[in-house]
Amino acid sequence: MAIAFRGAAGTSAQTSLTGSPVTLPATLQAGDSMFAVASFSGVSQTLTTPSGWTAVSGPIDKGTALRQYLLTKVAVSGDAGATVAFTWSGTTAVRTAEVIVLPGSDPTT
């Protein structure tokens, strides 16, 4: 199967919340590979890996201005339209999370 694009979703928060909830695309199918990038402005916070997701790398710090994590998950039945919370250890900065769905890709490589 060739790599394809099935959907994407994201969120950005600049409030007192610690999470960046993302509603996964309704087009998601079981077996699809999902990749997420979660970012925090600054390097003082850590990300709690959401249940079922695997941290591939991170934290990746860009000086003192940005911290990022790369995560992956193979979709299961019930993931389409579900909300996943990317939760940070603090609340005092801009947080973003983006998820892309690429069926036909291998999340382990």
PLY file of the C-alpha trace (Angstrom):
ply
format ascii 1.0
element vertex 109
property float x
property float y
property float z
element edge 108
property int vertex1
property int vertex2
end_header
0.00 0.00 0.00
1.34 3.42 -0.91
1.50 6.21 1.63
-1.54 8.46 1.34
-3.11 11.39 3.19
-6.34 10.66 5.05
-6.72 13.72 7.27
-5.25 16.13 9.77
-6.34 18.09 12.82
-4.78 20.50 15.26
-5.26 22.94 18.08
-3.54 25.91 19.67
-4.09 27.20 23.19
-2.92 30.31 24.98
-4.98 29.98 28.13
-4.61 28.68 31.66
-5.42 25.13 30.50
-2.66 22.53 30.60
-3.96 20.53 27.65
-4.13 20.84 23.90
-7.07 18.61 22.95
-7.26 17.46 19.31
-10.34 15.87 17.76
-9.07 13.16 15.42
-10.37 13.21 11.83
-13.66 11.37 11.24
-12.06 9.80 8.14
-9.59 7.87 10.32
-9.68 4.08 9.90
-8.36 1.29 12.11
-4.77 0.48 11.09
-3.97 4.01 9.90
-0.72 5.50 11.15
-1.08 8.76 13.07
1.78 11.16 13.71
1.60 14.09 16.14
3.80 17.07 16.86
3.16 18.74 20.21
4.87 22.08 20.82
5.29 24.43 23.77
6.67 27.98 23.65
9.59 27.78 26.02
11.41 24.79 27.46
10.15 24.74 31.03
7.33 22.20 30.57
7.13 18.48 29.82
4.49 16.58 27.88
2.54 13.66 29.30
2.29 11.07 26.52
-1.41 10.37 25.81
-2.64 6.82 26.38
-1.91 4.57 23.40
0.61 6.97 21.86
4.37 6.40 21.68
6.88 9.22 22.01
9.28 8.89 19.07
11.48 11.80 20.06
11.48 14.61 22.52
11.92 16.82 24.07
13.45 18.59 21.11
14.47 22.06 22.26
14.99 24.98 19.89
17.18 27.10 22.14
14.98 28.42 24.95
12.08 29.41 22.68
10.41 26.10 21.78
10.05 22.51 22.99
8.58 19.82 20.73
7.69 16.14 20.92
7.00 13.72 18.05
4.53 10.93 18.79
2.92 8.11 16.83
-0.02 5.74 17.17
-1.69 3.11 15.01
-5.41 3.85 14.93
-7.85 1.38 16.44
-11.59 1.05 16.12
-13.21 3.99 17.90
-10.38 6.48 17.28
-12.22 8.28 14.43
-13.68 11.51 15.82
-12.27 10.85 19.31
-10.47 13.57 21.24
-6.89 13.08 22.38
-5.43 15.41 25.02
-1.80 16.43 24.76
-1.22 17.54 28.36
1.63 19.77 29.51
3.03 20.10 33.03
2.21 23.83 33.17
-0.07 26.53 31.82
1.99 29.63 31.13
2.71 29.49 27.41
1.31 28.83 23.97
0.78 25.14 23.27
-0.05 23.50 19.94
-0.69 19.95 18.80
-1.11 18.71 15.25
-2.02 15.19 14.11
-1.67 13.87 10.56
-3.08 10.54 9.36
-1.01 8.68 6.78
-2.36 5.24 5.87
0.26 3.01 4.28
3.11 4.38 6.39
5.08 2.50 9.02
4.98 4.28 12.39
7.97 2.32 13.66
10.40 3.62 11.05
0 1
1 2
2 3
3 4
4 5
5 6
6 7
7 8
8 9
9 10
10 11
11 12
12 13
13 14
14 15
15 16
16 17
17 18
18 19
19 20
20 21
21 22
22 23
23 24
24 25
25 26
26 27
27 28
28 29
29 30
30 31
31 32
32 33
33 34
34 35
35 36
36 37
37 38
38 39
39 40
40 41
41 42
42 43
43 44
44 45
45 46
46 47
47 48
48 49
49 50
50 51
51 52
52 53
53 54
54 55
55 56
56 57
57 58
58 59
59 60
60 61
61 62
62 63
63 64
64 65
65 66
66 67
67 68
68 69
69 70
70 71
71 72
72 73
73 74
74 75
75 76
76 77
77 78
78 79
79 80
80 81
81 82
82 83
83 84
84 85
85 86
86 87
87 88
88 89
89 90
90 91
91 92
92 93
93 94
94 95
95 96
96 97
97 98
98 99
99 100
100 101
101 102
102 103
103 104
104 105
105 106
106 107
107 108
